[in-house]
Amino acid sequence: MPVRTVEETGCCIVGAGPAGVMLALLLARRGVRVSLLEAHGDFEREFRGNTLNPAALETLARLGLAGKVMKLHHAKVRRFVLQDARGRRETFADFTRLKSAYPYVLMLPQAQFLELVAAEAERYPNFRLVMGARVRELVEEDGIVRGVRYGGEDGLHEVRAGLTAGTDGRFSRLRRLAGLEPEVGSSSMDVFWFNLPRLPDDPEEAGAVFRFGRGSLLVMMDHSDHWQVGYIIPKGHYTRLKERGLPALRRSVAALAPELGDRVEMLEDWGQGSLLPVQSDRLRRWYKPGLLLIGDAAHVVSPIGGVGIHLAIEDAVVAANVLAGPLLEGDIRQRHLRAVQRRRSLSVRVVQYAQNLAQRHVVMDALDHEEPFELPRLLRLLLRTPVVRDLPTRLIAYGVWPARLK
């Protein structure tokens, strides 16, 4: 198929998720010519990550966007709570202890957040967004990635750029096209997500609560107008869950969260929910000449802690800090790409390590328990110990150390 158009730009970003739109905005505001390609025709997806933590909100505040974000429909989660089968509660993340203007995690529809950031980027004449652009191949010359070819409604197009950035998520096409190999981590769980309505007499700002039962576990997240429920199952057990049937799932949900017992019957079809096969991996190398991958395209994390968007935004901030100058000078080198990975790799490793610990020693212990699950005594003690109790809060809120905008 002949190429209909060839476009020249400074940076071609493939994938308009959190990492992509944020990197596009940060580079555009520094004067870099940016083309952002998104395979879908809009930003709407079911059950995408939807949490903005304090570090992300502080970054948005520096960009003058926090006020606009707060005008979107949202809920504030001030604590993450564990509740065992005996009804005993322990707070494992209390964001009200933070010295931040945003002592909470913000729950909001990811699509609205992406639309807001993309609209901000469109204020810059050096930014271009192309929806429905499905990348088919990399443009490579002399071992260097020079851009991409993508299919649109009217045929094949080519974008040539000083740097191509892959931000196309956990199923990254650019990762596959570039032949970049991941280190695959262990994951012992999957999550079936679904929504249930919120009633007027439900508690306000109920936060996020993990409910443990007899060999079962779910998380309830308050979205102000509905509850998002994640029913956690052992890895690969979704077929067994479906074989037991929806009535069995509804009974289990009602046992774990009795306050939802009056509305679980509204879950009438498996199509009302979505299975998230939990993965954890990271690329050994996030780059090759002319190409850099960040966000889920470079490292897939578990939903534990809700830190995926945070990691994506931090990646974008570091990438923009390091790469804006060389892009403006037209002199991107491998050492610049290597610097991005070096500055972000430790944070990703620490988060994945903490998530794996939680999966092995809490989640799987609960799912393997035939008796009513009780939180381990040592865990309860640690969550009440000053300094130690604040570690999960700070890791979820800021990571190992927050990236600062230049």
Buried (B, 14 or more C-beta within 10 A) or exposed (E): EEEEEEBEBBBBBBBBBBBBBBBBBBBBBBEBBBBBBBBEEEBEBEBBBBBBBBBBBBBBBEBEBBEBBBEEEBBBBBBBBBBBBEEEEBBBBBBEBBEBEBBBBBBBBBBBBBBBBBEBBBEBEBBBBBBBBEBEEBBBEEEEBBBBBBBBEEEBBBBBBBBBBBBBBBEBBBBEBBEBEBEEBEBBBBBBBBBBEBEEEEEEEBBBBBBBBBBBBBBBBBBBEEBBBBBBBBBEBBEEBBEEEBEEBBBBBBBBBEBBEEBBEEBEEBEBBBBBEBBBBBBEBBBBBBBBBBBBBBBBBBBBBBBBBBBBBBBBBBBBBBBBBBBBEEEBEEEBBBBBBEBBBEBBBEBBEBBBEBBEEBBBBBBEBEEEBBBEEEBBEBBEEEEEBBBBBBBBBBBBEBBEEE
